[in-house]
Amino acid sequence: MLANRVTLLYVLLMTAVVVASNVLVQYPLSGTLFGINLGDLLTYGAFTYPVAFLITDLTNRQFGPRIARRVVAAGFLVAVLFSIGASTPRIALASGSAFLAGQLLDISVFNRLRRQTWWRAPLIASLIGSVLDTMIFFSFAFAPFLSVFGPNDPFAIEWAPVLGVFTTEAPRWISWAMGDFSVKVLVGLVMLLPYGALMSRLKPMPGVEKTA
């Protein structure tokens, strides 16, 4: 019974993170920093989405990959339904595809590394999952050649200096992808703090590490 309650909590947390990120990714940061237009670099969704990897890794640590995949699947289904109403269908499709691919890869990598030094599994798994997630999401959501999935965002495909600082220009969504991944790396490092703090409370269930 307790395991079911904890699993449900993970599903609810995952759903909240993905839905919030789907909405926030549509809003570029406002203002400038050291002369850099932050709207050319990041969206607000970059700061919330990486928390999904923490939730997946905690589930995987406590209950193993089978339950972690269930949490990802449930979070995916509910999040997509909410996202269709909260954002555009194209954003919802991009988010769902990237979410599934990135999180399932995270689970696989984490499971292979779970017996190594405590920080390696969550950090390396989230970084590798983030690479795939970022590539899929921003391509599906904003690349003009994938407009079959929905209309292009004029601001996203407008050319601007790469990362807001280089003389070379590229569609703004490419800088968003680069900035988004950079934030995911930073947040992935920060997420090691709550992961480490919760390790003593969220110990693996009996048999999880033996069957991993």
DOBA-388866 format. One record per residue (C-alpha): residue number from 1; residue in one letter; x, y, z. Coordinates in nm, 3 decimals, padded with zeros to 5 digits. Layout:
BEGIN
@n = NUM	res = A	px = X	py = Y	pz = Z
...
//
This chain:
BEGIN
@n = 1	res = M	px = 00.000	py = 00.000	pz = 00.000
@n = 2	res = L	px = 00.280	py = 00.240	pz = 00.091
@n = 3	res = A	px = 00.461	py = 00.159	pz = -00.234
@n = 4	res = N	px = 00.145	py = 00.240	pz = -00.433
@n = 5	res = R	px = 00.110	py = 00.573	pz = -00.255
@n = 6	res = V	px = 00.471	py = 00.667	pz = -00.318
@n = 7	res = T	px = 00.441	py = 00.564	pz = -00.684
@n = 8	res = L	px = 00.129	py = 00.777	pz = -00.721
@n = 9	res = L	px = 00.316	py = 01.070	pz = -00.568
@n = 10	res = Y	px = 00.595	py = 01.027	pz = -00.823
@n = 11	res = V	px = 00.340	py = 01.020	pz = -01.106
@n = 12	res = L	px = 00.174	py = 01.340	pz = -00.981
@n = 13	res = L	px = 00.508	py = 01.517	pz = -00.943
@n = 14	res = M	px = 00.617	py = 01.408	pz = -01.289
@n = 15	res = T	px = 00.291	py = 01.528	pz = -01.442
@n = 16	res = A	px = 00.318	py = 01.867	pz = -01.271
@n = 17	res = V	px = 00.676	py = 01.918	pz = -01.390
@n = 18	res = V	px = 00.608	py = 01.827	pz = -01.753
@n = 19	res = V	px = 00.288	py = 02.029	pz = -01.784
@n = 20	res = A	px = 00.452	py = 02.334	pz = -01.628
@n = 21	res = S	px = 00.752	py = 02.298	pz = -01.858
@n = 22	res = N	px = 00.531	py = 02.267	pz = -02.168
@n = 23	res = V	px = 00.372	py = 02.599	pz = -02.085
@n = 24	res = L	px = 00.690	py = 02.778	pz = -01.978
@n = 25	res = V	px = 00.891	py = 02.670	pz = -02.285
@n = 26	res = Q	px = 00.670	py = 02.903	pz = -02.490
@n = 27	res = Y	px = 00.796	py = 03.207	pz = -02.299
@n = 28	res = P	px = 01.151	py = 03.332	pz = -02.365
@n = 29	res = L	px = 01.334	py = 03.497	pz = -02.078
@n = 30	res = S	px = 01.296	py = 03.872	pz = -02.067
@n = 31	res = G	px = 01.572	py = 04.126	pz = -02.016
@n = 32	res = T	px = 01.943	py = 04.127	pz = -02.084
@n = 33	res = L	px = 02.255	py = 04.007	pz = -01.903
@n = 34	res = F	px = 02.597	py = 04.151	pz = -01.989
@n = 35	res = G	px = 02.445	py = 04.282	pz = -02.308
@n = 36	res = I	px = 02.300	py = 03.943	pz = -02.404
@n = 37	res = N	px = 01.932	py = 03.930	pz = -02.494
@n = 38	res = L	px = 01.813	py = 03.643	pz = -02.273
@n = 39	res = G	px = 01.516	py = 03.583	pz = -02.502
@n = 40	res = D	px = 01.763	py = 03.470	pz = -02.771
@n = 41	res = L	px = 01.910	py = 03.214	pz = -02.534
@n = 42	res = L	px = 01.657	py = 03.054	pz = -02.301
@n = 43	res = T	px = 01.293	py = 02.991	pz = -02.221
@n = 44	res = Y	px = 01.157	py = 02.957	pz = -01.869
@n = 45	res = G	px = 01.091	py = 02.589	pz = -01.927
@n = 46	res = A	px = 01.466	py = 02.519	pz = -01.918
@n = 47	res = F	px = 01.465	py = 02.565	pz = -01.541
@n = 48	res = T	px = 01.175	py = 02.334	pz = -01.455
@n = 49	res = Y	px = 01.203	py = 02.040	pz = -01.692
@n = 50	res = P	px = 01.532	py = 01.891	pz = -01.557
@n = 51	res = V	px = 01.349	py = 01.814	pz = -01.231
@n = 52	res = A	px = 01.178	py = 01.531	pz = -01.422
@n = 53	res = F	px = 01.510	py = 01.345	pz = -01.432
@n = 54	res = L	px = 01.540	py = 01.372	pz = -01.053
@n = 55	res = I	px = 01.194	py = 01.218	pz = -01.013
@n = 56	res = T	px = 01.278	py = 00.936	pz = -01.253
@n = 57	res = D	px = 01.608	py = 00.862	pz = -01.081
@n = 58	res = L	px = 01.455	py = 00.858	pz = -00.734
@n = 59	res = T	px = 01.186	py = 00.619	pz = -00.856
@n = 60	res = N	px = 01.446	py = 00.398	pz = -01.021
@n = 61	res = R	px = 01.662	py = 00.393	pz = -00.709
@n = 62	res = Q	px = 01.373	py = 00.305	pz = -00.478
@n = 63	res = F	px = 01.163	py = 00.068	pz = -00.691
@n = 64	res = G	px = 01.379	py = -00.031	pz = -00.986
@n = 65	res = P	px = 01.348	py = 00.021	pz = -01.364
@n = 66	res = R	px = 01.014	py = -00.156	pz = -01.409
@n = 67	res = I	px = 00.827	py = 00.082	pz = -01.176
@n = 68	res = A	px = 01.029	py = 00.378	pz = -01.306
@n = 69	res = R	px = 00.905	py = 00.303	pz = -01.657
@n = 70	res = R	px = 00.548	py = 00.287	pz = -01.529
@n = 71	res = V	px = 00.588	py = 00.629	pz = -01.368
@n = 72	res = V	px = 00.730	py = 00.767	pz = -01.691
@n = 73	res = A	px = 00.448	py = 00.613	pz = -01.897
@n = 74	res = A	px = 00.178	py = 00.742	pz = -01.662
@n = 75	res = G	px = 00.336	py = 01.085	pz = -01.640
@n = 76	res = F	px = 00.367	py = 01.093	pz = -02.018
@n = 77	res = L	px = 00.002	py = 01.009	pz = -02.084
@n = 78	res = V	px = -00.141	py = 01.252	pz = -01.831
@n = 79	res = A	px = 00.105	py = 01.527	pz = -01.920
@n = 80	res = V	px = 00.028	py = 01.506	pz = -02.293
@n = 81	res = L	px = -00.347	py = 01.531	pz = -02.227
@n = 82	res = F	px = -00.298	py = 01.839	pz = -02.012
@n = 83	res = S	px = -00.043	py = 01.986	pz = -02.251
@n = 84	res = I	px = -00.277	py = 01.967	pz = -02.549
@n = 85	res = G	px = -00.503	py = 02.214	pz = -02.370
@n = 86	res = A	px = -00.227	py = 02.422	pz = -02.213
@n = 87	res = S	px = -00.001	py = 02.456	pz = -02.518
@n = 88	res = T	px = -00.009	py = 02.392	pz = -02.893
@n = 89	res = P	px = -00.050	py = 02.036	pz = -03.030
@n = 90	res = R	px = 00.297	py = 02.060	pz = -03.185
@n = 91	res = I	px = 00.455	py = 02.150	pz = -02.849
@n = 92	res = A	px = 00.262	py = 01.868	pz = -02.682
@n = 93	res = L	px = 00.380	py = 01.616	pz = -02.944
@n = 94	res = A	px = 00.739	py = 01.738	pz = -02.925
@n = 95	res = S	px = 00.737	py = 01.730	pz = -02.548
@n = 96	res = G	px = 00.583	py = 01.385	pz = -02.530
@n = 97	res = S	px = 00.825	py = 01.230	pz = -02.778
@n = 98	res = A	px = 01.129	py = 01.390	pz = -02.618
@n = 99	res = F	px = 01.008	py = 01.304	pz = -02.269
@n = 100	res = L	px = 00.960	py = 00.934	pz = -02.344
@n = 101	res = A	px = 01.289	py = 00.892	pz = -02.527
@n = 102	res = G	px = 01.495	py = 01.092	pz = -02.278
@n = 103	res = Q	px = 01.344	py = 00.939	pz = -01.966
@n = 104	res = L	px = 01.363	py = 00.579	pz = -02.090
@n = 105	res = L	px = 01.728	py = 00.631	pz = -02.183
@n = 106	res = D	px = 01.787	py = 00.783	pz = -01.838
@n = 107	res = I	px = 01.635	py = 00.474	pz = -01.673
@n = 108	res = S	px = 01.852	py = 00.238	pz = -01.876
@n = 109	res = V	px = 02.177	py = 00.425	pz = -01.806
@n = 110	res = F	px = 02.094	py = 00.474	pz = -01.437
@n = 111	res = N	px = 02.026	py = 00.103	pz = -01.398
@n = 112	res = R	px = 02.364	py = 00.013	pz = -01.545
@n = 113	res = L	px = 02.545	py = 00.250	pz = -01.310
@n = 114	res = R	px = 02.341	py = 00.210	pz = -00.990
@n = 115	res = R	px = 02.612	py = 00.005	pz = -00.815
@n = 116	res = Q	px = 02.885	py = 00.262	pz = -00.878
@n = 117	res = T	px = 02.964	py = 00.578	pz = -00.677
@n = 118	res = W	px = 02.631	py = 00.728	pz = -00.565
@n = 119	res = W	px = 02.649	py = 01.040	pz = -00.784
@n = 120	res = R	px = 02.745	py = 00.874	pz = -01.112
@n = 121	res = A	px = 02.413	py = 00.707	pz = -01.191
@n = 122	res = P	px = 02.189	py = 01.014	pz = -01.148
@n = 123	res = L	px = 02.435	py = 01.258	pz = -01.306
@n = 124	res = I	px = 02.547	py = 01.060	pz = -01.610
@n = 125	res = A	px = 02.197	py = 00.921	pz = -01.675
@n = 126	res = S	px = 02.038	py = 01.266	pz = -01.665
@n = 127	res = L	px = 02.305	py = 01.418	pz = -01.889
@n = 128	res = I	px = 02.278	py = 01.147	pz = -02.154
@n = 129	res = G	px = 01.899	py = 01.156	pz = -02.136
@n = 130	res = S	px = 01.907	py = 01.535	pz = -02.165
@n = 131	res = V	px = 02.107	py = 01.523	pz = -02.488
@n = 132	res = L	px = 01.846	py = 01.306	pz = -02.658
@n = 133	res = D	px = 01.556	py = 01.496	pz = -02.500
@n = 134	res = T	px = 01.687	py = 01.834	pz = -02.616
@n = 135	res = M	px = 01.754	py = 01.720	pz = -02.972
@n = 136	res = I	px = 01.410	py = 01.566	pz = -03.014
@n = 137	res = F	px = 01.210	py = 01.840	pz = -02.844
@n = 138	res = F	px = 01.354	py = 02.146	pz = -03.016
@n = 139	res = S	px = 01.360	py = 01.980	pz = -03.359
@n = 140	res = F	px = 00.999	py = 01.866	pz = -03.336
@n = 141	res = A	px = 00.877	py = 02.189	pz = -03.176
@n = 142	res = F	px = 01.050	py = 02.452	pz = -03.388
@n = 143	res = A	px = 01.240	py = 02.320	pz = -03.692
@n = 144	res = P	px = 01.073	py = 02.460	pz = -04.006
@n = 145	res = F	px = 01.107	py = 02.132	pz = -04.199
@n = 146	res = L	px = 00.881	py = 01.966	pz = -03.939
@n = 147	res = S	px = 00.599	py = 02.217	pz = -03.983
@n = 148	res = V	px = 00.378	py = 01.924	pz = -04.083
@n = 149	res = F	px = 00.323	py = 01.880	pz = -03.709
@n = 150	res = G	px = 00.203	py = 02.239	pz = -03.667
@n = 151	res = P	px = 00.268	py = 02.598	pz = -03.775
@n = 152	res = N	px = 00.612	py = 02.745	pz = -03.723
@n = 153	res = D	px = 00.675	py = 02.994	pz = -03.443
@n = 154	res = P	px = 00.794	py = 03.312	pz = -03.623
@n = 155	res = F	px = 01.004	py = 03.426	pz = -03.326
@n = 156	res = A	px = 01.167	py = 03.082	pz = -03.286
@n = 157	res = I	px = 01.274	py = 03.051	pz = -03.651
@n = 158	res = E	px = 01.391	py = 03.410	pz = -03.681
@n = 159	res = W	px = 01.767	py = 03.435	pz = -03.727
@n = 160	res = A	px = 01.968	py = 03.587	pz = -03.444
@n = 161	res = P	px = 02.328	py = 03.577	pz = -03.312
@n = 162	res = V	px = 02.410	py = 03.229	pz = -03.179
@n = 163	res = L	px = 02.364	py = 03.232	pz = -02.801
@n = 164	res = G	px = 02.307	py = 03.604	pz = -02.833
@n = 165	res = V	px = 02.680	py = 03.684	pz = -02.840
@n = 166	res = F	px = 02.845	py = 03.537	pz = -03.150
@n = 167	res = T	px = 02.860	py = 03.711	pz = -03.486
@n = 168	res = T	px = 02.739	py = 03.393	pz = -03.655
@n = 169	res = E	px = 02.362	py = 03.380	pz = -03.680
@n = 170	res = A	px = 02.122	py = 03.086	pz = -03.671
@n = 171	res = P	px = 01.750	py = 03.035	pz = -03.612
@n = 172	res = R	px = 01.671	py = 03.138	pz = -03.255
@n = 173	res = W	px = 01.547	py = 02.789	pz = -03.160
@n = 174	res = I	px = 01.899	py = 02.650	pz = -03.207
@n = 175	res = S	px = 02.033	py = 02.890	pz = -02.946
@n = 176	res = W	px = 01.740	py = 02.794	pz = -02.726
@n = 177	res = A	px = 01.841	py = 02.428	pz = -02.759
@n = 178	res = M	px = 02.204	py = 02.504	pz = -02.674
@n = 179	res = G	px = 02.104	py = 02.724	pz = -02.382
@n = 180	res = D	px = 01.847	py = 02.471	pz = -02.265
@n = 181	res = F	px = 02.102	py = 02.190	pz = -02.257
@n = 182	res = S	px = 02.350	py = 02.410	pz = -02.071
@n = 183	res = V	px = 02.088	py = 02.477	pz = -01.806
@n = 184	res = K	px = 02.005	py = 02.106	pz = -01.787
@n = 185	res = V	px = 02.371	py = 02.035	pz = -01.713
@n = 186	res = L	px = 02.376	py = 02.296	pz = -01.436
@n = 187	res = V	px = 02.044	py = 02.185	pz = -01.291
@n = 188	res = G	px = 02.158	py = 01.822	pz = -01.316
@n = 189	res = L	px = 02.452	py = 01.910	pz = -01.093
@n = 190	res = V	px = 02.228	py = 02.098	pz = -00.850
@n = 191	res = M	px = 01.981	py = 01.808	pz = -00.839
@n = 192	res = L	px = 02.255	py = 01.593	pz = -00.689
@n = 193	res = L	px = 02.197	py = 01.781	pz = -00.364
@n = 194	res = P	px = 01.834	py = 01.670	pz = -00.308
@n = 195	res = Y	px = 01.916	py = 01.327	pz = -00.450
@n = 196	res = G	px = 02.199	py = 01.282	pz = -00.202
@n = 197	res = A	px = 01.987	py = 01.419	pz = 00.082
@n = 198	res = L	px = 01.704	py = 01.174	pz = 00.007
@n = 199	res = M	px = 01.923	py = 00.866	pz = -00.039
@n = 200	res = S	px = 01.903	py = 00.768	pz = 00.328
@n = 201	res = R	px = 01.522	py = 00.795	pz = 00.329
@n = 202	res = L	px = 01.445	py = 00.644	pz = -00.010
@n = 203	res = K	px = 01.640	py = 00.322	pz = 00.013
@n = 204	res = P	px = 01.601	py = 00.055	pz = -00.257
@n = 205	res = M	px = 01.323	py = -00.193	pz = -00.196
@n = 206	res = P	px = 01.437	py = -00.551	pz = -00.121
@n = 207	res = G	px = 01.566	py = -00.723	pz = -00.433
@n = 208	res = V	px = 01.585	py = -00.409	pz = -00.650
@n = 209	res = E	px = 01.963	py = -00.393	pz = -00.674
@n = 210	res = K	px = 01.996	py = -00.770	pz = -00.716
@n = 211	res = T	px = 01.762	py = -00.782	pz = -01.014
@n = 212	res = A	px = 01.887	py = -00.461	pz = -01.177
//
